Amino acid sequence: MNTEGNNLRGTAEIIIAQNRNGDTGIVRLKFNGEYSKFENLDD
């Protein structure tokens, strides 16, 4: 849980600090352990 009380288990926060031709920022993803891959949270 984070400080706001939200359950964050199975999620990751990816920080894009540099990107030559694109946006920077923070991306939140969910982890799909069955396939060992990260997916968009809204899928």
Long-range contacts (C-beta under 8 A, 24 or more apart in sequence): 11-41, 12-38, 14-38
